[in-house]
């Protein structure tokens, strides 16, 4: 469930054309695993991106198991959906196709980095980083185990660290859906799980309990702190034998700076008998607490942890911190402080012209269905290659970016639209002049975004400045001037400045009655606002 480029259409990763349950589109494959594949998808009904987990067809070995499988699938999917925790991606839907041979879990799409990317041979994590990951996983398991839901396949590949450092545990319920103790869904009869992290009781086919997840967490914590797997062997059977019979190497023999209490906790988690492990995951969290950074602590110095991955300690160093301020929004070529690319030739290659045309057509079709987020995303997929081919400030690229920003504004995504409109206003200002029509339009749209985000004073100042330019160029009743006057008056009214709003809207209403008609939609809107102002002013403005 992490972002990646769309694969080409030569084979692997080819996008299926069908919709699931008539609403979920599969757009690109994100990961390919033993139990199934994860796709970035889109919910056409709610207009939002989703992750879709496809369970492999061979998970069902015979038609006779289909009905039993369907019952278990629905039950486990419901259990997973009951885990209410920020560290568990939400389950939105559970779909079995008509043949009962394929199943799909539709889930929250998370942008992050798999924990497996943190594990580098010979480069163990800082103690605080490893403890922060384990502690966050422990909080997730504490919510899951009370449901009760046991993960059964906890491993670095099923743990994601989001961009803000939040740890997400993926695939709850998948191993339970496919487990062999009742349904025997695997053709070979081997237990479900990943051998490097499989508990002794799983190897033996014994009863699964919350302590099974504790053993897997011990394997993960050992790996994060030592930089190597708990056990390694060429054969899966040797690995299984080691989990049942071999003693783990104490961490301090592999890394001298591991605190003795942390080594003791890992050895406790890795005990062969489930009842010998900690009584519950809450006990594990308490034992991890001394190794977590306290609130207000500075981050580890650069180079202490792996580069290019989120810091999992941030949630402990800055608990309940507000969301980070928006920086520049999505990166747009030519707007990241680097000089824009040289102007491209005026001619657009025929094939590329068709791709742009198709992107507009696809986006327009989505707009007809009010699927604003996906319509903007479709244009976004062509903007970067267009910028490379044609120049980041070519007419075609600026038009694409302007349309994407307008769609975001229309769909209510003001936070994403604002930096785009600001960047576009600057670009049009460089090309056509700061008071040009395109630059003015983008600055006005940016101001409208600011107003929607609560930055009303800044929005008013910007709109009044633009109106002054428009009046000097096109007069007071051009379409652009009328819209600006309306927006300024309405913002003043929203601020409680009824008298100021009256002085803007009353002459606007008179102009609209002349230029348009009294029954025009905007004329009626202004008339209604004036009626409200009269009530506020007790007739003093009339």
VODRENPA-899546 format. One record per residue (C-alpha): x, y negated, z negated. Coordinates in steps of 0.25 Angstrom, whole numbers, padded with zeros to 4 digits, always signed. Last residue first. Layout:
<rs>
XYZ/...
</rs>
This chain:
<rs>
-0125-0205-0013/-0113-0203-0022/-0120-0207-0035/-0131-0197-0033/-0129-0189-0045/-0114-0187-0041/-0114-0172-0042/-0128-0171-0036/-0124-0179-0025/-0112-0171-0023/-0121-0158-0021/-0129-0165-0010/-0116-0169-0003/-0111-0155-0003/-0124-0151+0003/-0123-0161+0014/-0109-0157+0017/-0113-0143+0019/-0125-0147+0028/-0115-0155+0037/-0106-0143+0037/-0117-0134+0042/-0123-0144+0052/-0137-0147+0048/-0134-0162+0047/-0128-0162+0061/-0114-0163+0066/-0107-0176+0069/-0117-0185+0063/-0121-0177+0051/-0107-0173+0049/-0102-0187+0048/-0113-0190+0037/-0109-0178+0030/-0094-0182+0030/-0098-0195+0025/-0104-0189+0013/-0093-0178+0011/-0081-0186+0009/-0086-0197-0001/-0095-0186-0007/-0083-0177-0010/-0076-0189-0017/-0088-0191-0026/-0090-0176-0029/-0075-0174-0033/-0079-0161-0041/-0067-0154-0034/-0076-0145-0026/-0083-0158-0021/-0069-0163-0017/-0066-0150-0010/-0079-0152-0002/-0076-0166+0002/-0062-0162+0007/-0068-0150+0015/-0079-0158+0022/-0069-0169+0026/-0059-0158+0031/-0070-0151+0039/-0075-0164+0045/-0061-0169+0049/-0058-0156+0056/-0071-0156+0064/-0069-0171+0068/-0078-0181+0060/-0068-0190+0054/-0058-0193+0065/-0049-0184+0073/-0035-0189+0071/-0035-0199+0059/-0046-0191+0053/-0039-0178+0054/-0026-0184+0048/-0034-0189+0036/-0042-0176+0035/-0029-0168+0034/-0024-0176+0022/-0038-0175+0015/-0038-0160+0017/-0024-0159+0011/-0027-0167-0001/-0040-0159-0003/-0033-0146-0003/-0022-0150-0012/-0033-0155-0022/-0041-0142-0020/-0031-0132-0023/-0041-0122-0028/-0038-0110-0018/-0049-0114-0009/-0044-0128-0008/-0031-0123-0005/-0036-0115+0007/-0044-0127+0012/-0031-0135+0011/-0024-0124+0020/-0035-0125+0030/-0033-0140+0031/-0018-0139+0032/-0021-0129+0043/-0030-0138+0051/-0021-0150+0050/-0009-0142+0055/-0018-0137+0067/-0023-0151+0070/-0010-0158+0069/-0006-0167+0058/+0007-0160+0054/+0012-0159+0068/+0010-0149+0079/+0021-0139+0077/+0026-0142+0063/+0012-0145+0058/+0007-0133+0064/+0017-0125+0056/+0015-0133+0043/-0001-0131+0044/+0002-0116+0047/+0010-0114+0034/-0001-0121+0026/-0012-0113+0033/-0004-0100+0030/-0001-0104+0015/-0016-0107+0013/-0022-0094+0020/-0017-0084+0010/-0022-0091-0002/-0035-0095+0005/-0039-0080+0008/-0054-0084+0009/-0057-0077+0022/-0058-0089+0030/-0045-0094+0025/-0038-0081+0028/-0044-0082+0042/-0039-0096+0044/-0025-0092+0039/-0025-0080+0049/-0030-0089+0061/-0019-0100+0058/-0008-0089+0057/-0013-0084+0071/-0013-0098+0077/+0001-0101+0071/+0006-0088+0077/+0000-0091+0091/+0005-0105+0091/+0019-0102+0088/+0024-0105+0074/+0029-0092+0070/+0035-0089+0084/+0029-0080+0095/+0035-0066+0092/+0038-0067+0078/+0026-0075+0074/+0017-0066+0082/+0023-0054+0074/+0020-0061+0061/+0006-0066+0065/+0001-0053+0071/-0002-0045+0058/-0007-0058+0051/-0018-0059+0061/-0024-0046+0057/-0022-0050+0042/-0030-0062+0044/-0042-0054+0050/-0040-0043+0038/-0041-0054+0028/-0053-0060+0035/-0062-0048+0037/-0074-0057+0040/-0080-0047+0050/-0078-0057+0061/-0065-0060+0055/-0060-0046+0058/-0064-0047+0072/-0056-0061+0073/-0044-0054+0067/-0044-0043+0077/-0046-0053+0089/-0035-0062+0083/-0026-0050+0082/-0029-0045+0096/-0026-0058+0102/-0012-0059+0094/-0009-0045+0099/-0013-0049+0113/-0004-0061+0113/+0007-0052+0108/+0005-0043+0121/+0005-0055+0130/+0018-0061+0124/+0014-0075+0119/+0020-0086+0128/+0024-0099+0120/+0037-0094+0117/+0040-0094+0102/+0044-0106+0094/+0056-0103+0085/+0052-0096+0072/+0049-0105+0060/+0059-0109+0051/+0059-0101+0038/+0052-0106+0026/+0041-0095+0026/+0032-0101+0036/+0038-0097+0050/+0032-0083+0049/+0021-0082+0039/+0023-0076+0026/+0010-0073+0019/+0007-0084+0008/+0017-0094+0006/+0019-0093-0009/+0006-0090-0017/+0008-0092-0032/+0010-0079-0039/-0002-0073-0046/-0003-0077-0060/+0006-0070-0070/-0002-0060-0079/+0011-0054-0084/+0024-0061-0079/+0036-0052-0083/+0027-0039-0084/+0020-0041-0070/+0033-0045-0064/+0040-0032-0068/+0036-0025-0055/+0045-0034-0046/+0041-0033-0032/+0050-0026-0022/+0060-0033-0012/+0072-0030-0021/+0074-0019-0031/+0077-0023-0045/+0089-0030-0052/+0092-0037-0039/+0086-0050-0043/+0086-0052-0058/+0074-0045-0066/+0062-0054-0067/+0062-0064-0079/+0054-0060-0091/+0042-0068-0094/+0033-0057-0099/+0042-0045-0104/+0049-0036-0094/+0045-0021-0095/+0054-0011-0102/+0048-0012-0116/+0034-0009-0110/+0038+0004-0103/+0035+0012-0116/+0022+0005-0118/+0018+0008-0103/+0021+0023-0105/+0012+0024-0117/+0001+0018-0109/+0003+0029-0099/-0001+0039-0108/+0004+0050-0118/+0018+0049-0114/+0024+0062-0108/+0024+0074-0116/+0010+0078-0112/+0013+0078-0098/+0024+0089-0100/+0036+0087-0091/+0041+0074-0097/+0044+0063-0087/+0036+0052-0094/+0044+0054-0107/+0057+0054-0099/+0053+0040-0093/+0050+0035-0106/+0063+0039-0113/+0071+0033-0101/+0063+0020-0104/+0066+0021-0119/+0081+0023-0116/+0082+0010-0107/+0087+0013-0093/+0100+0006-0092/+0108+0019-0090/+0102+0024-0078/+0102+0038-0073/+0105+0044-0087/+0097+0034-0093/+0085+0039-0085/+0085+0053-0091/+0085+0063-0080/+0072+0071-0079/+0072+0085-0084/+0068+0095-0074/+0057+0105-0075/+0043+0101-0070/+0048+0088-0062/+0060+0096-0057/+0052+0108-0052/+0043+0098-0044/+0055+0091-0038/+0061+0105-0035/+0048+0108-0028/+0048+0095-0020/+0062+0099-0014/+0074+0090-0011/+0074+0086-0026/+0073+0073-0034/+0069+0071-0049/+0066+0058-0056/+0069+0050-0043/+0080+0040-0043/+0082+0025-0046/+0083+0028-0061/+0073+0018-0066/+0063+0018-0055/+0064+0033-0054/+0062+0036-0068/+0050+0027-0069/+0044+0034-0057/+0046+0048-0063/+0040+0043-0076/+0028+0037-0069/+0026+0051-0063/+0026+0057-0076/+0017+0047-0082/+0007+0050-0070/+0006+0065-0074/+0004+0060-0089/-0009+0055-0084/-0013+0069-0082/-0013+0080-0071/-0015+0094-0075/-0005+0104-0069/-0001+0107-0055/+0013+0111-0060/+0020+0099-0052/+0009+0090-0057/+0012+0094-0071/+0027+0092-0069/+0024+0077-0064/+0026+0073-0050/+0035+0061-0047/+0045+0066-0037/+0035+0076-0032/+0024+0067-0028/+0010+0071-0032/-0001+0081-0028/+0002+0095-0031/+0005+0106-0021/-0007+0114-0016/-0001+0115-0002/-0013+0109+0006/-0015+0098-0004/-0029+0096-0008/-0030+0106-0020/-0043+0100-0025/-0042+0103-0039/-0027+0103-0044/-0023+0098-0030/-0023+0083-0031/-0027+0075-0019/-0037+0065-0025/-0028+0065-0038/-0016+0061-0030/-0024+0050-0023/-0030+0045-0036/-0021+0034-0038/-0013+0031-0026/-0006+0018-0029/+0000+0012-0042/+0002-0003-0041/+0013-0010-0048/+0012-0025-0049/+0025-0032-0045/+0018-0044-0038/+0021-0038-0024/+0015-0025-0028/+0023-0013-0033/+0017+0000-0028/+0017+0013-0034/+0013+0026-0027/+0026+0027-0019/+0033+0026-0033/+0026+0038-0038/+0013+0042-0046/+0006+0054-0039/-0004+0059-0050/-0011+0046-0052/-0020+0050-0064/-0033+0043-0065/-0041+0043-0078/-0047+0032-0078/-0037+0030-0090/-0026+0035-0082/-0027+0025-0072/-0027+0012-0081/-0014+0017-0088/-0008+0022-0075/-0009+0008-0070/-0002+0002-0082/+0009+0013-0081/+0012+0010-0067/+0014-0005-0072/+0023+0000-0083/+0031+0009-0073/+0033-0002-0063/+0037-0012-0075/+0046-0001-0081/+0054+0001-0068/+0055-0014-0066/+0060-0017-0080/+0070-0006-0079/+0076-0012-0067/+0074-0002-0055/+0084+0009-0052/+0093+0007-0040/+0100+0020-0037/+0089+0025-0027/+0079+0014-0025/+0065+0015-0031/+0058+0001-0029/+0053+0005-0015/+0046+0017-0021/+0038+0008-0030/+0030+0004-0017/+0030-0011-0014/+0018-0019-0014/+0005-0025-0006/-0007-0017-0012/-0019-0014-0004/-0031-0010-0013/-0036+0003-0009/-0044+0012+0000/-0043+0026-0002/-0045+0035+0010/-0048+0049+0012/-0047+0059+0023/-0053+0073+0025/-0067+0070+0020/-0071+0071+0035/-0080+0058+0033/-0068+0050+0028/-0066+0048+0013/-0065+0034+0008/-0061+0028-0006/-0062+0013-0008/-0057+0001-0014/-0046+0008-0023/-0039-0003-0031/-0024-0003-0031/-0019+0002-0045/-0010-0007-0052/-0020-0018-0054/-0028-0008-0062/-0042-0003-0062/-0041+0012-0060/-0056+0015-0057/-0053+0016-0042/-0044+0028-0044/-0055+0036-0051/-0064+0032-0039/-0054+0037-0029/-0052+0050-0038/-0067+0053-0037/-0069+0050-0023/-0057+0059-0019/-0061+0070-0028/-0075+0071-0022/-0069+0070-0007/-0059+0081-0010/-0070+0090-0015/-0078+0088-0003/-0065+0089+0006/-0059+0102+0000/-0066+0112+0009/-0061+0104+0021/-0047+0109+0018/-0033+0103+0015/-0037+0089+0011/-0025+0081+0009/-0022+0084+0023/-0030+0072+0027/-0020+0062+0021/-0026+0052+0011/-0027+0038+0017/-0025+0027+0007/-0030+0014+0012/-0025+0001+0007/-0034-0011+0008/-0034-0025+0015/-0046-0033+0013/-0058-0037+0021/-0069-0031+0012/-0076-0024+0023/-0065-0022+0032/-0056-0016+0022/-0042-0015+0028/-0031-0005+0027/-0016-0004+0024/-0014+0011+0025/-0009+0021+0014/-0006+0035+0019/-0009+0049+0012/-0005+0059+0002/+0010+0060+0006/+0012+0045+0009/+0012+0035+0021/+0011+0021+0017/+0006+0008+0023/-0001+0012+0035/-0008+0001+0043/-0022-0005+0046/-0032+0005+0041/-0046-0001+0041/-0056+0001+0030/-0070-0002+0033/-0078+0009+0040/-0075+0019+0029/-0061+0020+0035/-0059+0012+0048/-0053+0018+0060/-0042+0013+0068/-0030+0020+0062/-0018+0011+0061/-0005+0019+0066/+0004+0020+0055/+0012+0032+0061/+0010+0032+0076/+0015+0022+0086/+0006+0011+0082/+0016+0003+0074/+0016+0003+0059/+0009-0009+0052/+0019-0016+0043/+0019-0013+0028/+0012-0018+0016/+0011-0010+0004/+0000+0000+0000/
</rs>
